[in-house]
Amino acid sequence: MISPQTATGEPQSPTLTLTAAFEGIEGSYSHAVLEAYAARRGVLFAPLGCSSYRAVAHAVLSGRADLGLLPVDNAIAGTIREGYDVLAEYELDLLAEITWRMEHKLLGVPGATLAGLREIDSHPVVLAECGRFLGSLADVRRVPVPDTGIAARDVAAAADPTRGAIASADAALRYGLIELADTIADHPDNFTRFVLFRAPNALGLAAEFEPAEDFAVRKTSLLFAVADAPGALGRCLSILGEQGLNVSKLDSKTRLGANAQSSFYVDVDGDVRDERFAEALRALREVTVALHIIGSYDASSAPARVRRESTIAVDERPAVVPKPDKVAFPKAQRQGEHHVRSRVMVGNVAIGDGNFVIIGGPCSVESRDQILTTAEAVAAAGGVMLRGGAFKPRTSPYAFQGLGWEGVALLAEASRASGLPIVSEVMSIDQVERMAASVDLLQIGARNMQNYDLLKAVGKAERPVLLKRGMAASIDELLAAAEYILSEGNPNVILCERGIRTFETATRNTLDLSAIPVLRERSHLPVLVDPSHGVGVRRWIAPLCRAAKAVGAHGLLLEVHPNPAEAKCDADQALTFADFRAIVAELARIPLQA
């Protein structure tokens, strides 16, 4: 446990007991930041070390942790891009930034000397912060490891005097190491900025943290994209300046998959609840091609405070703590009309974020030429993602079953060539890890919607999941399947209506478009429609696409093939390239439903 202390160092009675997730192990800088924050705030943190930044977000969103901490900025190394990317990718409620002085020490086992070192382990960012010092050491190899705590622990365990670690003084004490060099960062004023966050719509203990009421001590992080044109960025900055809003950070990144566009991370002093800020955002939406509010949070001068009227003793959860109403699917179900709708990022594509996405590609990957040609056509027509089956579940064991791992490799090649993220079906638990290494969006097909072990497996994966409705599944059963994935810590679930079995035989399935408004009302998860499987006849797909957008779907999943007559599966429902272009162009003229 991380125990709180008074300003004089005396222990004080904690008012809250919370689980706090961070990347690394005890002895890391993130762990030290949480210890200091607990001491200042009068809370008790149970630390939960995680293997990656995304695992920290998963721990919080799954309910295994009340709070999470991620680094986003360093005074020497600059933007910690992965930290910002995770905050932008997941829907999180940002609470506070914490600025921490990084006092790096070069550590070794007892008996080690600076001259005798041949290897130094540390986090990649920390190695970058100490570049000048490390450059002065001849014949010493720099070894990046996941965390400074891990570096110290592993050096201690190896008991090798030729190995050293860059970590904190606390890590030296914790793992029995000695200090070989001090003040080794490139500049003595070396600070890292961390962001503390919780899950959106959080209830219970973590909800006791409340934002500052004074907008002047708040900060907001944005991510927006503009066209690569003279003055485009300047107009955005001018809008903020005209509202008296100070930009304290600006960092660019390439907007992958979008030609002639650039993205920018921007930190602005102020809170989105401020009318000046709201006015600036309205104007920014007119001059940007994409705008995402990552969140507002207390600036480092005003850490998040705790409601003292909700006193909670250590290891107790008294009845005064409000509990959420019991619901059948607490993570998938929408908790009231003000519940934040989920936005799922697949590569650079946002699904459920006020836009309408169109995914196209063949039912199955058949050859290199087929998938590369299709990817090029889908991208040229305005599709934002490429679909394709590498493993195909077929009713007949004698039907084409897909190319397997060769198909996955071809999909990945097509993705690199076109810039489109890819979605493909995973059929078994043993495929999940390997598929996740190459595929941006893991699909659970209709036949596997209630394969609960597979749902649990993709719930542990750090990839978004497209969950198709089973052929005879009710909406409750679809939401229950989503709950299996969400409960394992993966918050990035997209639902897909693809038609259900009824007595009607005129179409392949009955496309249940009434499910879309029902799912939007009952769940916060994005919803796509697959009219190709829903109707099974090429000439009827276009009107169903129009209907899907009209009833509020967040996008479409369409089958497209260079030559449908030669398709090895689902030939009757595959669209030609011309069909696909016409549908995309027509849908662009239909207003998006709120």
KOLKOL-847153 format. One record per atom (N, C-alpha, C): x, y, z. Coordinates in steps of 0.2 Angstrom, whole numbers, plus 5000, padded with zeros to 4 digits. Last residue first. Example, Ala and Ser with C-alpha at 12.3 -4.5 7.8 and 13.67 -1.06 7.14 Angstrom:
506449895035 506849955036 506450005039 506649725039 506249785039 506649845039 
***
This chain:
486150614821 486550634828 486450574832 486550554805 486050564811 486450574817 487150644791 487350604797 486850614802 486350664775 486550694782 486650634787 487050604760 486550594765 486750624772 488150614752 487650664751 487050664757 488850504754 489150564756 488650624756 488150404748 488050414755 488350474758 488550424735 487850434736 487850444744 489950384735 489750444733 489050464735 489750244740 490150294744 489950364742 489050194729 488750194735 489150244740 490050214718 489350244718 489050244725 491050134722 491150204721 490550234721 490450004722 490750034728 490750104728 490149984708 489649984713 489850024720 491549984704 491050034702 490450044706 491949864709 492249934711 491849984709 490549764714 491049784709 491449854712 490149674729 490049734725 490649734720 489449514732 490049554732 489949614727 488449424733 488349484736 488949534736 488849314725 488149354723 488149414727 489949264731 490049294724 489349334723 490449204743 489949254743 489949294736 492049144737 491449144742 491049204742 492849174727 492849104729 492349094735 492349264712 492449264720 492349194722 492049284699 492549234701 492749234708 491049384699 490849314696 491449264698 491749494704 491349454709 491149384706 493249554703 492749514698 492349474702 493649624714 493849644707 493449614702 492449654727 492849614724 493049634717 491849694743 492049714737 492549674733 490649704756 491049664752 491149684745 490649824769 490449804763 490949754759 490049894783 490549844781 490249814775 489750064789 489550004785 490149954784 489250164803 489650154797 489450084794 488450194813 489050234813 489550214807 486650214810 487250174811 487950224810 485450284809 485950304814 486550264815 484550274799 484350254806 484850264811 485350314788 484750354790 484450334797 486250214786 486450284788 485850324791 485350114782 485750104788 486050174791 484850164770 484350154776 484750144783 485950154762 485550224763 485150214770 486150024762 486650064764 486350134766 484949974756 485049954763 485650004766 485150014743 484650044747 484750034754 486349934740 486350014740 485850034744 485949794739 486449824745 486349904745 485249744729 484849764735 485349804740 486149684720 485749744718 485349774724 486749574727 487149634725 486649694724 486149494741 486049504734 486349574732 486249474754 486549424750 486449434743 485849544766 485349534761 485549484756 486749544776 486149544778 485649534772 488049534770 487749474773 487049474775 487949674766 488149624761 487849554764 487749754777 487149744772 487349684767 488249774791 488449734786 487849714781 488449914802 487949874798 488349844792 489049964818 489049964811 488549914808 489050064832 488650014829 488750014821 489950094848 489750114841 489450054837 489150094864 489650064859 489450084852 488250124874 488650174872 489150154866 486550054872 487250044873 487650104871 485250094870 485450044876 486150044877 485150174859 484850194865 485150154871 485850094850 486150164851 485850194858 485049984849 485749974852 486050044854 483950044843 483850004850 484550004853 484350094831 484150134836 484050104843 484749954826 485250014826 484950064831 483749864825 484149854830 484649914831 483049894813 482749914819 483249904825 483749814804 483949884804 483549924811 484149674801 483749704807 483949774808 483949584787 484349634790 483949674795 483849414786 483449474787 483849524791 484849334773 484649344780 484149404781 484549324759 485049274763 484849274771 482849334755 483549364756 483949314760 481749254754 481849294749 482549324749 481349184766 481849154762 482049194755 480949214783 480949234776 481549204772 480949164796 480649124791 480749144784 482749214799 481949214801 481649174796 484249254806 483849204802 483149214804 484949424803 484749364807 484349314803 486149544800 485649504798 485549444802 487249614806 487349584799 486749534797 487749734816 487149704814 487249674807 489049754827 488949744820 488249704819 490049854839 489449804837 489349804830 491649864845 491149894840 490649834838 492649904859 492149854855 491649894851 493749934868 493649954861 493249904858 494149904881 493549944880 493349954873 494649754889 494649794882 494049834881 494449694901 494849754901 494949784894 493449594902 494149574902 494649634902 492249654900 492449634907 493149614908 492249674886 492349724890 492549714897 491949534883 492549574880 492749624885 490649514889 491249474890 491949504888 489849614883 490049624890 490649574892 489649564871 490049624871 490349634879 488749464875 489349444872 489849504872 487749544879 488049504884 488749484881 487349604867 487649644873 487949604878 486849494861 487349524858 487749574863 485749454869 486349414869 486949444866 484949574868 485249554874 485849504874 484549554854 484949604856 485349594863 484749374850 484349434852 484849494853 485349274836 485449304843 485049364844 485549204825 484949194829 484949224835 486849234821 486349224816 485649224819 487549364831 487449294829 486849284825 488349514826 487849484829 487749414827 490149534828 489549534824 488949494828 491249654834 490849594836 490149594832 492849694833 492149704829 491749644831 493949764844 493649704842 492949724839 495649834845 494949844845 494649774842 496949754855 496649774849 495949784849 497549694866 497649764865 497449784858 496649554873 497049584868 497049664868 495649514882 496349524885 496849554880 494649494873 494549544879 495249564882 495049394866 495049454863 494949514868 494749294877 495449304874 495449374871 493349304879 493849324884 494549334882 492949254866 492749324868 493249354874 493349124867 493649174862 493549244864 492549084877 493249084879 493649124874 491249094871 491449144877 492149134878 490549114858 491149074859 491449114865 489549184853 489449154859 489949104861 489949224840 489749274845 489649244852 490349144830 490749134836 490549194841 489649164819 489649094822 489949094828 489849294816 489249284819 489249214822 491649334821 491049324817 490449304820 492549464827 492249404830 491649384825 493949534821 493249524820 493049454823 495149654826 494949584826 494149574826 495949774818 495349764821 495149694820 497249764813 497149824817 496449814821 498449634813 497749654811 497549714816 499649584818 499649614811 498949644809 499549544831 500149574829 500149604822 498349484832 498349554834 499049584832 498649354827 498249404823 498349474825 499349304838 499749314832 499349364827 498349304848 499049344849 499349354842 497349224842 497249294844 497849334844 497449094839 497549134834 497649214836 497049014850 497749014848 497949064843 495649034850 496049074855 496749074853 494949064833 495149024839 495549064843 494649154823 494249104824 494349064830 494549324818 494949274822 494449224824 494449414803 494049374808 494649324811 495049584801 494949514798 494749474804 495349744795 494949704799 494949634796 496649874794 496349804791 495949774797 496950044788 496949984793 496549924791 497750094773 497150074776 497250024782 498850114765 498750154771 498150144775 499150034755 498650084754 498550134760 500249964759 500249994752 499750044751 499949914771 500549954770 500549994764 498849834768 498749894772 499349934771 499449734760 498949784757 498849844761 500149674770 500549704764 500049754761 499149624778 499649674780 499949704775 498549534768 498149584771 498649644774 499649444767 499449484761 499049544763 499649394780 500249424778 500049464772 498449324780 498549384785 499149424783 498649224770 498149284769 498249344774 499549144777 499749184771 499249244769 498749094787 499249144789 499549184783 497349064776 497649064783 498149114784 496549074765 497249064764 497649054771 494948994765 495449054766 496149024765 494148884763 494248904770 494648964771 492948844751 493548874752 493648904759 492048694756 492048754753 492748794755 491948574763 492348574756 492348634753 491248594774 491948584775 492348584768 490048724773 490248654771 491048654772 489948844780 489548794782 489748724779 491548914786 491048894780 490648844783 492649034791 492148984794 491548974788 494149074785 493449074784 493049014787 495549174788 495249114790 494449114789 495549294781 496049244780 495849174782 494449414774 494549354778 495149314776 494449584775 494649524771 494749464776 494349764773 494149704776 494349644772 495049924776 495049864772 494849804776 494450084778 494750024781 494649964776 493850194772 494350204776 494650144780 493450234755 493350194760 493950204765 493550314743 493450344750 493350304756 494050264732 493350274732 493150314738 495450234735 495250284730 494550304730 495250124744 495550194746 495350244742 494750024736 494350044741 494550114744 495750014726 495150034724 494650064730 496849964734 496850024730 496250054728 496249844739 496449894743 496449964740 496049774726 495449794730 495649854735 497449754723 497049794719 496349814722 497849674734 498149734733 497749784728 496949564733 496949604739 497249674738 497349504720 496649524722 496649574727 498749484721 498449534716 497749554718 498749384730 499049454732 498849504727 497149304733 497849314730 498149374732 496049304742 496149244737 496849244734 495249334757 495849354753 496049294749 493449354756 494049314758 494649344754 492649454753 492449414759 493049374761 493549614751 493349544749 493049504755 493049774756 493549724754 493249664753 492749924766 492649884760 493249834759 491950034777 492449984776 492349934770 491550194781 491450144776 492050094775 490950294794 491450264791 491250204786 490450454798 490150394796 490750354792 490650534814 490750534807 490450464805 490550544828 490250604824 490350594816 491350434832 491550504834 491250554829 491250304828 490850324833 490950394836 492950284825 492250254824 491850274830 494350354817 493850354823 493150324821 495850294811 495150294810 494750294816 497150254812 496950324812 496250344811 496850114821 497350144817 497150224818 495350144827 495650084823 496150114819 494650194841 495150214836 495350144833 492950224846 493450174845 493950194840 492050304858 492450314851 492950264851 490550294866 491250274865 491450294858 489650434874 489650374869 490450354867 489350464891 489750474885 489750414880 487750484897 488250434896 488650454890 486550554897 487150594897 487750544897 485550464898 485650504891 486250544891 486050304906 485750374905 485950414899 487250214903 486950234909 486650304909 487150084891 487150154892 486850174899 488149934893 487449974893 487550044894 489349874895 489049884888 488449934888 489549864909 490049894905 489749914897 488349804914 488549864917 489049904912 487149724909 487749734906 488049794908 486049724919 486249664916 486949664913 486349824933 486149824926 486349754924 486049914948 486249844945 485949844938 486650074950 486150034949 486349964946 488150104959 487750104953 487250054953 488250174976 488350114971 487950124965 489050284986 488550274981 488750214977 489450255002 489750264996 489250244991 488950225014 488750295012 489050305005 489250105019 488650105015 488550175012 491050085016 490450095020 489850105016 492249995015 491850025009 491150035012 493949985021 493249985022 492850015016 495350005020 495049935019 494349925020 495250145030 495650105026 495350035026 493650235028 494250215032 494650165028 493150385021 493150305020 493750285024 492050515020 492550485024 492550415023 491550625012 491450555011 492050525014 491850755014 491250735017 491150665016 492950785006 493150765012 492450745016 493350754990 492750774994 492850745001 494950804985 494450754987 493950774991 495650874970 495550874977 495050824978 497050884959 496350864960 496250854968 498251024960 498050954960 497350934961 498651154953 498051134957 497851064956 499751164946 499751204951 499151194956 499551074935 500051054940 500051104946 497751084932 498451104930 498951084936 496450964930 496851014934 497551024932 495850954913 496050924920 496450984923 494950894899 495150944903 495350924910 495350794884 495050804890 495350874894 495350784870 495650734874 495350734881 494350814857 494450844864 494750784868 494750824841 494550784846 494750814853 494350854824 494550884830 494250844836 494850874807 494650824812 494850864819 495050974799 494750924796 494550864801 494651144804 494951084805 494651024801 493751254804 494351254800 494851194801 492651224811 492551254805 493151254800 493051194824 492751144820 492651164812 493551314829 494051264826 493651214822 492251374833 492651404827 493151354824 491951294843 491551294838 491851324832 493051314852 492951254849 492551254843 492851444855 493451434851 493351364848 491751434863 491651474857 492251454852 492251354874 491751324869 491651364863 493051454879 493351394876 492851354871 492251544884 492751564879 492951504875 491451474893 491151494887 491651514882 492151324900 492251394900 491951414893 492251194899 491651214902 491651294901 493551164895 493051164890 492351194892 494751274903 494351214903 493751224898 496551324902 495851334902 495451264902 497851324890 497651334897 496851354897 498051184880 497851254881 497651264888 499051084870 498851094877 498651164877 498850984856 498851054858 498651054865 499550894842 499350884850 499450954852 499050884826 499350924831 499050904838 499250814809 498950814816 499350854821 499050854792 499450854798 499050854804 498850804775 498550824781 499050814787 499150744763 499150814763 498750844769 498150594765 498650634761 498550704762 498050484778 497650544775 498250584772 498750384784 498150364780 497750424777 499250474798 499350414794 498650404790 499750624800 499150594800 499150534795 501150654810 500950634803 500250604804 501150784822 501250714820 500950704813 501750914833 501450894826 501550814826 501351004847 501750954844 501350924838 501251134859 501051114852 501551064849 500751204874 501151154870 500851144863 500051314878 500651294882 501051244879 499151444872 499351374870 500051364874 497851534881 498551524880 498751454878 496551624875 496751554877 497451544876 495751734870 496151744876 496451674879 495151714858 494751704864 495151704871 496251734850 495651784850 495251774856 496951614852 497251674854 496651734855 496151524845 496251514852 496551584855 496251574832 495551564835 495651564843 497651564830 497351634830 496651624834 497751424828 498051464834 497751534835 497051414816 496851374822 497151414829 497851484807 497151504809 496851474815 499051414807 499051484810 498251504812 498751304800 498851294808 498851364811 498551364788 498051324791 498151314798 499551434781 499051474786 498551424789 499651334767 499851394771 499351424775 499251164771 499151224767 499351284771 498751024774 499451044773 499351104768 497351034784 497651024778 498351054778 497350974801 497251024796 497551004790 496750904816 497050894810 496850944805 496950894834 496650914828 497050904822 496750864851 497050834845 496650854839 497050944867 496650934860 497050894855 496850964884 497250934878 496850924872 496751094895 496451054891 496851034885 496851144912 497151134906 496751084902 496551264926 496351204922 496751204915 496451374933 496951324935 496851264931 495351444928 496051474927 496551424929 494151394932 494451374926 495151394924 493951324948 494251384945 494451364938 493551204952 493051254950 493251314947 494351054948 494351124951 493851164948 493450894948 493850954945 493851014949 493550764961 493150814957 493650874954 493550604966 493950664964 493550704959 492550514968 492650564973 493150614971 492550414959 492150474957 492250524962 493250314964 493650354960 493250424958 492250254972 492750284975 493150334971 490750274962 491050244967 491650284970 490950284944 490550284950 490950254956 491350364929 491550324934 491050334940 491250414916 490650404920 490750354926 492850354911 492250394910 491650374914 494050314923 493650294918 493050344917 495350434926 494950374928 494550354922 497150494928 496450484925 496050434928 498450604927 498050554931 497350554928 499950624918 499250644919 498850584922 501550704920 501150644921 500350674921 503050774914 502350784916 501950724915 504650784921 504150754917 503450764919 506150894920 505450874923 505050834918 507650954924 507350894920 506650874924 508751044926 508051064926 507651014922 510051004922 509750994929 509051004930 510150904907 510050974910 509750964917 510450774904 510750824900 510650894903 510750684919 510350704914 510650764910 511550654930 511750634924 511350654918 511650664945 511550724940 511750704933 512950534949 512350574950 512250634945 513550364949 513550434946 512850474947 513350254956 513950264953 514050334950 512550194971 512550254966 513250254963 512050024972 512450084974 512450134969 510549934977 511049954972 511450014975 509349874983 510049864986 510649874981 508149904979 508449844976 509149834978 507750014986 507249964986 507649894983 508850104984 508650084991 508250014990 508650124970 509350104973 509150074980 507350174969 507550114966 508150084969 507650304975 507150254978 507250184976 508450364966 508750344972 508350294976 508050294950 507950344955 508350314961 509050244936 508450244939 508450294945 509950154925 509850224927 509150224930 511150024929 510450044927 510350124929 512449914923 512149964927 511449984925 513549774923 512949804921 512749854926 514749724928 514749764922 514149794919 514349654940 514649724940 514749754934 512949574942 513449574937 513749644937 511749524947 512349534952 512949534947 510449514943 511049484939 511649484943 509649584952 509649504951 510149474948 510049714949 510149684955 510149604955 509549724936 510349734937 510449704944 508249704938 508549654934 509349664935 507949824946 507749754948 508249704945 508249924937 508549924943 508449844946 507349904926 508049904925 508449894932 506149904933 506349844930 507049844929 506150044935 506149994941 506349934939 506150094922 506750104926 506750064932 505549994909 505350034915 506050044919 505749904898 505149934899 505049994904 507449954891 506949904895 506349944896 508749974880 508149994882 507749944886 510449984884 509949934883 509249964885 511950034877 511350054880 510750004879 513649984881 513049974877 512350004881 515150064880 514550044885 513950044880 516250114874 516150044874 515650024879 516450264884 516650224879 516450144880 515450384889 515650324891 515850284885 514850504884 515550504886 515850444889 513550464881 514050474875 514750484878 512950474893 513050414890 513550414885 512950614894 513250574899 513450514896 512050644884 512750674884 513150634888 510850574886 511250564880 511950584881 509850564896 510550564898 510950554892 508650564889 508750614893 509450624896 508750434883 508750494879 508850554883 508550354894 509150354890 509250414886 507150384896 507750404901 508450404898 506550334885 506550404886 507050424891 506850194887 507150224881 507050304882 507350144904 506850164899 507050204893 508950054905 508450104907 507850104902 510549984907 509849974906 509450034908 512149974901 511750014905 511050004903 513649884900 512949884898 512649934903 514949894906 514849884899 514149884896 515849964919 515249954916 515349944908 517050004925 516949934923 516349914920 517050134928 517450114923 517350044920 516150134939 515950174933 516350144927 516049974947 516350044946 516150074939 515349864960 515349894953 515749964953 515149844973 515749824970 515849844963 513449814972 513949834976 514649804973 512849864955 512849814961 513449834966 512350024951 512649964950 512649924956 511650174943 511650124949 512050064946 511450344941 511750284938 511950234943 509950434943 510550404946 510850344942 508950574939 509250514937 509950494941 507650644944 508350644947 508650584945 506450734938 506750674937 507550674939 505050814946 505850824944 506150754944 503450814939 503950774943 504650794941 501850864939 502450884936 503050854941 500350804934 500750804940 501450814937 498650844930 499350834928 499750844934 497050764933 497550814935 498250794931 496050694926 495950724932 496450774933 495050634912 495750664914 495550704920 494350494907 494150554911 494750584914 494450424891 494650424898 494450494901 494350334878 493950384881 494050374888 495850314869 495350284874 494950344876 496750394861 496450334858 495850314863 497250494869 496850514864 496450454861 498050424878 497450464881 497050484875 498850354869 498450314873 497850364876 499650464864 499250424860 498650384863 500250514876 499750554873 499350514868 501150404877 500650424883 500150464880 501850404865 501450344867 500950364872 502650524866 502050514861 501550454863 503150634875 503150554876 502450534872 503950764869 503350734870 503450664870 505650784876 505050814873 504450764874 506750764883 506650714877 506050734873 506750864893 507350854888 507150814882 505550874899 505850934897 506450924892 504250764893 504850774897 505250834894 502550704894 503050754892 503650754896 501750604899 501550634892 502150684890 501450454908 501850514907 501750544900 499950414917 500350404911 500850464911 498950324928 499450374928 499850364922 497250294934 497850274930 498350334930 496150224946 496450274943 497050254939 495550104950 495150164950 495450214946 495749944941 496050004945 495550064945 494849864936 495349834940 495749884944 493949914926 493749914933 494249884938 494349924913 494049864915 493749864923 494950054913 494250044910 493949974911 496050024920 495650074923 494950064920 496749934912 496649914919 496049964922 496849994900 496449934901 496249924908 497850094903 497150114902 496650054902 498850004906 498650054911 497950074910 499049944893 498849904899 498549944905 499550054886 498950034885 498649984890 500850054892 500450114893 499650094892 501249894900 501249944894 500750004896 501149814911 501649804906 501749854901 500849884928 500649864921 501149854916 500549884945 501049884940 500749854933 499649954956 499549904951 499949914945 499550004973 499850004967 499749944962 498350074982 498650014981 498950004974 498450224991 498450194984 498750124985 497550335001 497950275001 497850234994 497650505003 497350445000 497750395001 498150645005 497750605010 497350545008 498850714995 498150714995 497750675000 500150694998 499950764998 499150764998 500350554997 500550585003 500250655003 499950524984 499550504989 499650534996 500950594977 500250614976 499850594982 502050504980 502050574983 501350604982 501650384975 501750394982 501750464984 501550424961 500950404965 501050404972 502950444959 502450504958 501750484962 503450314961 503650374965 503150434965 502850254950 502650234956 502850284961 503550324939 502750324940 502550304947 504850274942 504650344943 503850354943 504850124951 504850164944 504750234946 504650054962 505350074961 505350124955 503549924956 503749974961 504449994961 503549934937 503449904944 503649954949 502549984923 503149964927 503049934933 501350114923 501750064919 502350054923 499950094934 500450134931 500950084927 498450124944 498850084939 499350124936 497850114960 498150154955 498550114950 496450094970 496950054966 497150104961 496150184985 496050174978 496650134975 495350234999 495750184997 495650174990 495250395008 495050355002 495550295001 495750455019 495050465018 494850415012 497050405031 496750415024 496050415024 497750495044 497250445042 496950455035 499550515042 498850535043 498350485041 501250515048 500650475045 499950505047 502250655046 501850615050 501350575047 502750755037 503050685037 502650635041 502150875037 502750865042 503050795041 501050855029 501550895027 502250895031 500650675032 500550755033 501150785030 500450545020 500750575026 500550645026 499850385015 499850455015 500150485021 500550235008 500250265014 500350345013 500250124997 500550184997 500250225002 500449945000 500050005000 500450065000 
***
